[in-house]
Amino acid sequence: MIRHEQLTAAPKVLLHDHLDGGLRPGTVLELAGELGHRLPRTDADELGEWFVESADSGSLERYLETFDHTVAVMQNAEAIRRVASECVQDLAADGVVYAEIRYAPEQHLTAGLTLEQVVDAVREGFEHGMAHAERPIVARQLLTAMRHKARSMEIAELAVAYRDSGVVGFDIAGAEAGYPPTRHLDAFEYLQRENAHFTIHAGEAFGLPSIWQAIQWCGADRLGHGVRIIDDIRYDESAGDDGKVELGRLAAYVRDQRIPLEMCPSSNLQTGAADSIARHPIGLLTKLRFRVTVNTDNRLMSGTSMSRELALLADAFDYTLADVRWFAINAMKSAFLPFDERLAIIDTVIKPWYAEQLG
Ligand SMILES: [Zn+2]
C-alpha cells in the first residue's frame, strides 16, 4: 500500500493539464470581482464545489459553462500572469517536477490582447511561478487550437515562433465528433516541416477513427487521452490475468511505436469516457505496457491533483511506488523538452528519489 503523503512527495511528471481548467477558486472570485464578472457562487469553497458538480452533472452545457467563467477572468495580462504563476506553484507544491500546461491563446483576446501578448503573459507567469515555487519545477507551454475554429495554422505558427521562449509544442482540442483532426492537416504538415512537436486530443469520447487519423494522417507525437484505443483490444474480462488478449493493428502500432497516451482518469469519469476508476482502460493498458502517462486534465473541474489521480489508481489497481515511478519516467521520456534536459530530470531528480525510497 502506498501512503498518500508518499505520493505528494514523489516526483511526478504532468503532460496534460489545461491552464483554464486549473485556477484556484479564490483567484476566480478575486479576478471576477475586479472585472465585475458575475459568478454562480460568492464563497471560494462553494465556488470550488460548484465547478466540480457542474463538471460532474453529465450535461455538456453545464460542463462548458465552467470554462466560460475561468476564461472570462483571464483576459488581461496581469490576470493571466497570476493564474500561470499560481498554476506552477500549485503543481510544485504537489510534487510535480516537470509540467506541460496547455491553453488556447485565441480564447484570451476579448479585451484586446494579441496572441503574442497572451503567450508572453503566460511565459512571465510561469517564470514567476518557477522562481517562487516551494519545490523545484520546470514548466513549459503547449499552445492549443480549437478544433471547431479555423485558426489552427496561425496557432501552429505561433508555437513555432515561441519555440525558444517556453513553448514546447502544439495541441488541438474541443469536441471530436464532427471535427476530425484532418480538418487541420495544413497546420500539422507545417509543424512537421518545422521539426516541431504536437499532441492531439483524440479518442476521448470519439472512437478509433479519431485516434487513427491523429496518428496516421496528422502525425501526432502523442495522444491526448487516447482512452478509446481499448476498442481495438480484444480481451476476456471475466478470465482475469489468464485471459487471452489480442491487439488490433492500430493498438499494436500505438504500443510498438511507444506512442504516449496522456490519460486523465477522473476527467474521463466526468465526460463519460469511462464509468469508474476500477474499470478504466488505464488498468489494462498499463498491464500491456503501453506508454501510459497519468494526468490531471482540469484540476479545478475535477477537484483533483496529480497525487490524487495516482492515489485513485493505486487504490483501484494496487499500484506500488515502483508503478508510480514507471508513470513518471514514461511521462518524462514523452515530454517535448529537449532530450538532454529530459534525461537530466530523469537522472538527477526522478531516479534518485525513487531509488532512495525503494531501496
Ligand atoms: Zn484535455
Residues whose N, C-alpha, C, O or C-beta is under 5 A from the ligand:
A	BS01	ZN	D297
